[in-house]
């Protein structure tokens, strides 16, 4: 005879442990940021131009990682102090984590030329968009656009990047026609096999059966206030905890393998062992505390 026994777990110490795990993950991200800085300061380049290109790419990757760190730090503070019913308002931040990961992942698998093209196009297109939307005569942003263009002119010339000197010509259509844009998030996330090839240790803990884009699409409903999906709401606190831990795990492995030549693999594996030990308990209290949204 099969007995249906429900074990009541006290969620408080389990959540406290998850908070500490996330804090340790944030510490490892901080360490990686410092290692990227060290790499930028010590890496030997064959020419001044190559140094400028490498610095641009490393700086961009560092900025993505630092923004990721700021978001998970913010979310962990909320996990520690926020009322459970308010976590629905923090779900869009998870979408941002996935977007940052997707961009960093995509850059890591591109050539140096393509990385520089995407990064500079994004920088200058941002200025061009502000100028066109402002529609001001003698807009000071036009001077800033030209200042940025001239600052990176050697790289633009080296790779023959077709970025226009006139910001008013730099439209979304121009961006797409000249292949200057990142792929859509959907396309960047259509690489789960690649994610798994990089996040090998993460996949031993989290099966990642649901694609990153499916999760991204679900989170988009919170961003766009799609009340038609209200039936899927509930337990957002556990969503936040779980997704934060998963994407910290994934980004740590990505940065270690694709940027830092696995200098911190041992420390990351030790942290992931702690994640694994506590993951089953988190899943159980998540299931035990399922509730219908109000």
Backbone torsions as a table, in degrees:
resi	resn	phi	psi	omega
1	UNK	NA	132.5	-178.3
2	UNK	-91.5	123.9	179.3
3	UNK	-94.7	131.6	178.2
4	UNK	-95.5	93.6	-176.0
5	UNK	-106.1	124.2	177.9
6	UNK	-102.3	119.6	-179.4
7	UNK	-91.0	123.1	178.9
8	UNK	-87.1	112.8	178.7
9	UNK	-100.1	140.4	175.0
10	UNK	-78.5	113.9	-175.2
11	UNK	-70.1	-23.4	-172.7
12	UNK	-58.3	-54.1	-179.3
13	UNK	-66.2	-29.7	179.3
14	UNK	-68.7	-42.3	177.9
15	UNK	-67.5	-38.6	177.2
16	UNK	-60.3	-38.6	178.2
17	UNK	-66.5	-39.3	177.5
18	UNK	-64.0	-38.3	177.0
19	UNK	-59.5	-44.3	179.5
20	UNK	-67.6	-36.8	177.6
21	UNK	-63.3	-44.2	179.1
22	UNK	-64.1	-39.9	177.8
23	UNK	-60.1	-40.9	177.8
24	UNK	-65.9	-37.8	176.7
25	UNK	-63.4	-39.7	177.6
26	UNK	-63.9	-39.8	176.7
27	UNK	-60.0	-41.3	178.6
28	UNK	-66.2	-36.1	175.8
29	UNK	-64.9	-43.6	176.5
30	UNK	-56.2	-43.2	178.7
31	UNK	-62.1	-42.0	179.0
32	UNK	-64.6	-37.3	177.2
33	UNK	-61.5	-43.4	178.1
34	UNK	-64.7	-36.8	178.6
35	UNK	-68.1	-35.4	175.2
36	UNK	-65.5	-42.6	176.8
37	UNK	-58.8	-44.8	179.9
38	UNK	-63.5	-41.7	178.5
39	UNK	-60.5	-43.3	179.1
40	UNK	-65.3	-34.0	-177.7
41	UNK	-81.1	-21.6	-172.7
42	UNK	-114.5	-15.8	-177.0
43	UNK	-66.5	132.6	-177.7
44	UNK	-89.9	130.2	178.6
45	UNK	-111.3	153.6	-178.2
46	UNK	-80.2	-16.6	-179.5
47	UNK	-155.4	167.1	178.4
48	UNK	-64.2	-38.5	-180.0
49	UNK	-65.7	-44.6	179.0
50	UNK	-62.0	-39.4	177.6
51	UNK	-60.9	-40.9	179.4
52	UNK	-64.3	-40.9	-179.6
53	UNK	-66.7	-47.4	-179.6
54	UNK	-62.5	-40.5	178.9
55	UNK	-62.6	-43.4	178.6
56	UNK	-58.9	-47.4	-176.7
57	UNK	-67.8	-45.2	179.6
58	UNK	-64.7	-40.5	179.3
59	UNK	-61.4	-42.5	-179.7
60	UNK	-64.1	-44.9	178.7
61	UNK	-63.0	-40.2	178.5
62	UNK	-61.4	-42.7	-178.7
63	UNK	-64.9	-40.2	175.7
64	UNK	-59.9	-47.0	-177.9
65	UNK	-65.7	-39.1	-179.5
66	UNK	-67.6	-38.9	178.1
67	UNK	-66.6	-39.5	174.9
68	UNK	-57.6	-47.4	-179.6
69	UNK	-58.9	-41.9	-178.8
70	UNK	-64.5	-39.6	180.0
71	UNK	-67.2	-46.2	-178.0
72	UNK	-68.9	-30.7	175.3
73	UNK	-64.6	-45.2	177.3
74	UNK	-59.8	-46.8	-178.5
75	UNK	-65.6	-36.8	179.6
76	UNK	-67.7	-34.1	175.1
77	UNK	-63.8	-37.3	178.4
78	UNK	-70.0	-39.1	177.5
79	UNK	-58.5	-36.0	-176.5
80	UNK	-75.0	-32.8	-168.4
81	UNK	-125.3	-18.2	-170.0
82	UNK	-82.0	152.3	173.8
83	UNK	-68.1	143.0	-176.6
84	UNK	-56.4	-40.2	-174.6
85	UNK	-69.4	-12.8	-178.5
86	UNK	-89.5	-5.6	-174.8
87	UNK	-69.4	-16.5	175.1
88	UNK	-58.5	-28.9	-177.6
89	UNK	-81.8	-7.4	179.2
90	UNK	-103.5	-3.9	179.7
91	UNK	-59.2	-38.1	178.6
92	UNK	-58.3	-27.1	178.2
93	UNK	-64.6	-30.2	177.0
94	UNK	-65.8	-37.7	176.9
95	UNK	-60.8	-40.2	178.2
96	UNK	-62.8	-39.7	178.1
97	UNK	-60.5	-42.1	-179.5
98	UNK	-66.4	-39.7	178.9
99	UNK	-63.4	-44.0	179.3
100	UNK	-62.4	-45.8	179.0
101	UNK	-59.5	-44.1	-178.5
102	UNK	-60.8	-43.2	179.8
103	UNK	-66.3	-44.6	-179.5
104	UNK	-65.7	-40.1	177.7
105	UNK	-62.6	-46.8	-178.3
106	UNK	-61.1	-45.7	179.3
107	UNK	-60.0	-36.8	-175.3
108	UNK	-67.0	-19.9	-178.5
109	UNK	-106.7	8.0	179.2
110	UNK	-99.1	165.6	174.7
111	UNK	-73.6	164.4	178.8
112	UNK	-60.6	-40.6	179.5
113	UNK	-62.3	-44.6	-178.4
114	UNK	-68.0	-37.4	177.2
115	UNK	-59.6	-49.5	-179.2
116	UNK	-61.4	-39.4	179.7
117	UNK	-62.3	-48.3	-178.4
118	UNK	-64.5	-43.7	-176.7
119	UNK	-65.5	-48.7	-177.7
120	UNK	-68.7	-37.1	178.2
121	UNK	-62.3	-41.3	-179.8
122	UNK	-65.6	-42.4	-179.9
123	UNK	-60.8	-52.5	-174.4
124	UNK	-74.5	-31.8	176.8
125	UNK	-65.2	-35.6	177.9
126	UNK	-59.8	-44.5	176.7
127	UNK	-64.7	-42.8	-178.9
128	UNK	-61.4	-40.8	178.6
129	UNK	-62.0	-43.6	-180.0
130	UNK	-64.1	-37.9	179.9
131	UNK	-66.1	-46.4	-178.7
132	UNK	-66.3	-39.4	-179.4
133	UNK	-71.2	-31.8	179.8
134	UNK	-72.5	-35.6	178.4
135	UNK	50.8	43.9	179.6
136	UNK	-104.2	143.7	172.9
137	UNK	-76.2	140.9	-179.0
138	UNK	53.6	41.6	179.2
139	UNK	-63.2	124.9	179.5
140	UNK	-60.1	-20.5	177.8
141	UNK	-66.0	-25.3	177.8
142	UNK	-65.5	-38.4	176.6
143	UNK	-66.5	-37.7	179.1
144	UNK	-66.9	-38.8	177.4
145	UNK	-59.0	-48.2	-179.4
146	UNK	-66.8	-33.9	177.8
147	UNK	-63.9	-44.2	178.2
148	UNK	-66.2	-41.1	179.6
149	UNK	-59.7	-47.4	-178.4
150	UNK	-66.5	-35.4	179.9
151	UNK	-61.0	-37.2	-177.3
152	UNK	-105.5	14.9	-172.6
153	UNK	-60.3	-35.7	-179.6
154	UNK	-63.5	-41.3	178.9
155	UNK	-68.8	-42.9	179.0
156	UNK	-58.5	-42.0	-180.0
157	UNK	-71.0	-42.2	-178.3
158	UNK	-57.1	-42.2	-177.2
159	UNK	-101.9	5.6	-179.1
160	UNK	51.1	47.4	179.6
161	UNK	-75.3	121.5	-173.6
162	UNK	-79.9	52.7	176.1
163	UNK	-84.0	125.6	-177.2
164	UNK	-72.7	148.0	175.3
165	UNK	-75.7	-21.1	177.5
166	UNK	-93.6	112.2	-176.6
167	UNK	-62.8	-25.8	-179.1
168	UNK	-69.0	-16.7	177.2
169	UNK	-89.4	-12.1	-173.5
170	UNK	-88.8	75.0	-178.3
171	UNK	-94.6	173.6	176.2
172	UNK	-62.3	-36.9	178.6
173	UNK	-64.1	-43.1	178.7
174	UNK	-62.8	-42.0	180.0
175	UNK	-58.1	-47.1	-177.7
176	UNK	-71.7	-43.4	-177.1
177	UNK	-61.1	-35.8	-177.1
178	UNK	-97.0	11.6	175.7
179	UNK	55.5	48.5	-177.2
180	UNK	-106.6	-2.9	-174.1
181	UNK	-101.9	153.1	167.5
182	UNK	-59.3	153.1	170.5
183	UNK	-62.3	165.2	174.6
184	UNK	-62.7	158.5	178.3
185	UNK	-59.0	-37.4	178.2
186	UNK	-57.8	-44.0	-179.9
187	UNK	-70.2	-38.7	179.9
188	UNK	-67.6	-29.9	-179.5
189	UNK	-88.1	-3.8	178.5
190	UNK	-84.0	46.4	-175.1
191	UNK	-141.3	38.0	-174.7
192	UNK	-59.5	-31.8	177.2
193	UNK	-63.9	-38.8	177.1
194	UNK	-67.8	-39.8	177.6
195	UNK	-57.0	-45.6	-176.6
196	UNK	-68.1	-30.3	179.2
197	UNK	-69.6	-28.3	178.7
198	UNK	-88.8	-42.9	-175.5
199	UNK	-93.1	56.1	-174.6
200	UNK	-63.9	-42.7	-179.0
201	UNK	-71.9	-37.7	177.5
202	UNK	-60.2	-41.3	-177.5
203	UNK	-68.2	-19.1	175.9
204	UNK	-73.5	-21.7	-179.4
205	UNK	-99.9	-46.4	-178.6
206	UNK	-112.1	118.9	-176.4
207	UNK	-66.0	-19.1	179.7
208	UNK	52.1	44.6	179.6
209	UNK	-69.6	-30.9	176.1
210	UNK	-88.5	130.8	-176.8
211	UNK	-66.7	153.5	179.0
212	UNK	-60.2	-35.4	-178.9
213	UNK	-70.9	-33.3	176.0
214	UNK	-62.9	-42.9	177.9
215	UNK	-65.1	-44.2	178.9
216	UNK	-57.7	-44.1	-179.6
217	UNK	-64.5	-41.1	178.0
218	UNK	-61.5	-44.1	-179.4
219	UNK	-67.3	-27.4	178.6
220	UNK	-62.7	-27.7	177.8
221	UNK	-63.4	-33.6	177.1
222	UNK	-71.9	-38.1	-179.9
223	UNK	-62.5	-43.6	-174.0
224	UNK	-95.4	12.1	177.0
225	UNK	52.5	44.9	-179.1
226	UNK	-80.4	95.3	-175.4
227	UNK	-72.6	-11.2	176.5
228	UNK	-64.6	-20.6	-179.3
229	UNK	-100.0	21.0	-178.2
230	UNK	-59.2	-29.6	-178.7
231	UNK	-63.8	-21.3	-179.0
232	UNK	-90.7	-1.6	-179.7
233	UNK	-75.4	163.1	179.0
234	UNK	119.8	144.6	-179.8
235	UNK	62.8	31.3	-177.9
236	UNK	-63.1	-29.1	179.5
237	UNK	-60.3	-41.6	-179.3
238	UNK	-72.9	-32.5	172.3
239	UNK	-58.0	-49.7	-177.1
240	UNK	-60.7	-48.7	-179.3
241	UNK	-58.9	-50.7	-174.9
242	UNK	-64.2	-47.0	-177.5
243	UNK	-68.4	-35.4	176.6
244	UNK	-61.4	-46.6	-179.5
245	UNK	-64.1	-43.1	-179.2
246	UNK	-61.7	-47.1	-175.5
247	UNK	-77.0	-25.9	169.4
248	UNK	-63.2	-45.3	-180.0
249	UNK	-57.9	-47.2	-176.5
250	UNK	-66.4	-42.4	-176.7
251	UNK	-72.8	-33.0	176.4
252	UNK	-61.3	-45.4	179.5
253	UNK	-67.0	-41.2	-180.0
254	UNK	-60.1	-50.9	-177.6
255	UNK	-64.5	-42.0	-178.8
256	UNK	-62.4	-42.2	-174.4
257	UNK	-84.2	-37.2	-171.2
258	UNK	-100.8	-12.8	-179.8
259	UNK	-121.2	-40.7	-169.1
260	UNK	-108.7	11.2	175.5
261	UNK	55.2	37.7	173.2
262	UNK	60.4	39.0	179.8
263	UNK	-73.4	-20.0	-176.6
264	UNK	-119.9	22.0	-175.6
265	UNK	-57.5	-40.8	-177.9
266	UNK	-64.4	-46.1	-179.7
267	UNK	-63.8	-38.7	179.5
268	UNK	-67.0	-41.2	178.9
269	UNK	-62.8	-40.4	178.2
270	UNK	-62.5	-42.2	178.3
271	UNK	-64.4	-41.7	-179.6
272	UNK	-66.2	-30.1	175.4
273	UNK	-63.0	-39.3	177.4
274	UNK	-68.1	-39.1	175.9
275	UNK	-58.4	-46.0	-177.2
276	UNK	-61.7	-43.2	-177.6
277	UNK	-59.7	-36.8	-173.9
278	UNK	-96.8	-8.4	-174.5
279	UNK	-66.3	-40.9	-178.4
280	UNK	-62.0	-40.6	179.2
281	UNK	-65.3	-40.1	178.4
282	UNK	-61.9	-43.3	179.8
283	UNK	-61.7	-40.1	-178.7
284	UNK	-66.8	-43.1	179.8
285	UNK	-72.2	-28.1	174.9
286	UNK	-60.4	-48.8	-179.3
287	UNK	-67.2	-39.9	-179.3
288	UNK	-66.8	-26.9	-175.3
289	UNK	-104.4	16.5	176.3
290	UNK	-59.4	137.6	179.2
291	UNK	-145.9	159.5	177.8
292	UNK	-83.1	140.6	178.0
293	UNK	-65.7	149.9	-180.0
294	UNK	-76.8	NA	NA
